Amino acid sequence: MPEPRVRLLILGGTGEASALARRIVAEMGSRVVPISSLAGRLPDRPDLPGEVRVGGFGGAEGLAAYLRDERIEVAIDATHPFATAISAAAADACAACGVPRLMLVRPAWVAQAGDRWLDVGSFQEAAAMLPGLARRVFLATGPGGSAAFAGLTDIWFLLRLFAPSAAPLSLDHCTTIVARPPFTPESERALLAEHRIEALVCKNSGGPTAAKLVAARAAAIPVVMLRRPLLPAGEIVTDVDATLRWLRRRC
């Protein structure tokens, strides 16, 4: 009699989610069928084993319908720490369908000696802090947060995007560059120097892309750091190894 195959939904889009899908196939074989769900905001996507779906679900109700229709037995939320909408939808949908859910959340960055971090809770709070702090700002928040800085007409912004913006940006004085990680401390220091950056604004995303923080520390410029939003209730692990141990117990 063939061994049962567990249908697993990975809410992904992060490096951790991609690594998890690859290791599941490599280490658990046919026992688990991973289905990686990507938001589809970027023009390209990683080459992942198993099934891949692209696009949103339509909120918690749409995700619950997907869980039922696709007979999903386990879900792992490995989305970005600031992807609050999908994480909340996953919590509600999994609870409604009785699907076990685990959150894989990369550790947050922690300030080190020499850092000049200014902790804020919103883009609006970050924008209010910039006048008098800097006139040339590296806005490393992605396009979604740029609207909060639209009123700062005396500040010039450098905005780095992973893909060209689909809509015009609301900043009066800015330069945009399109680049994808990984970045190095050396390249980030050169970027700050080239554009005469006086302050950095970023989210506390965690993960390996901390080169900009190393560069800001070396240049002794302040970092306006947006702290993470609260996560929905549920079990959390911080790395792929712990996720696999949890999954093996479930399977």
Sequence and secondary structure as in RCSB ss.txt:
>XXXX:A:sequence
MPEPRVRLLILGGTGEASALARRIVAEMGSRVVPISSLAGRLPDRPDLPGEVRVGGFGGAEGLAAYLRDERIEVA
IDATHPFATAISAAAADACAACGVPRLMLVRPAWVAQAGDRWLDVGSFQEAAAMLPGLARRVFLATGPGGSAAFA
GLTDIWFLLRLFAPSAAPLSLDHCTTIVARPPFTPESERALLAEHRIEALVCKNSGGPTAAKLVAARAAAIPVVM
LRRPLLPAGEIVTDVDATLRWLRRRC
>XXXX:A:secstr
     EEEEEE  SHHHHHHHHHHHHHHGGGEEEEEEE   SSS    SSEEEES   HHHHHHHHHHHTT  EE
EE   TT HHHHHHHHHHHHHHT  EEEE        TT  EEEESSHHHHHHH TTT SEEEEES GGGGGGGT
T TT EEEEEESS  SS    SSEEEEE  S   HHHHHHHHHHTT  EEEEE   SS  HHHHHHHHHT  EEE
E      SSEEESSHHHHHHHHHHH 
